[in-house]
């Protein structure tokens, strides 16, 4: 005397064994909704970021939302998984899955930002700065070579929180686009005149 009762949502068995007499009997069954696990994973070889929550349980047919946040100096590269879509702007992204009908994983990849550091000569004369521009990864320093023309000397070099050593300018850690400007001045010389008696 057994009935096997399968639910639409979750394959489970309710085993019932009754001795039925002459009275009416009412049977009650409780259906359990099927649920699945949605996992959030952050992957990066440079840079970084987070996917929150790392794991959540979702009722079958429902969607799930995950918050994706790049770390400082990083950008979101790709987000895939669970047939979802991305909304928002950096650093506040939301990834909404499609209807969940199986365990699945959302994977976000991040990359380290690169910034442009430019070099220029004030007034455009008196010397050169090399290179004129370069790409620098987040939180890294870089260097420029400052070369006066003949008859000039380095007057000053500024920008990107750097310091001058000889004719090499070392920037600070680069966290945004910035520029280095070199100024040159003409050399001055002392001419001494003397007279002698014949």
Secondary structure by P-SEA (a helix, b strand, c coil): cbbbbbbccccccbbbbbbcccbbbbbbbbbbbbbbbbbbbbbbcccccccccccccccccbbbbbbbbbcccccccccccccccccccccbbbbbbccccccbbbbbbbbbbbbbbbbbbccccccccccccccccccccbbbbbbbccccccccccccccccccccccccccccccbbbbbbbbbbbbbbbbbbcc
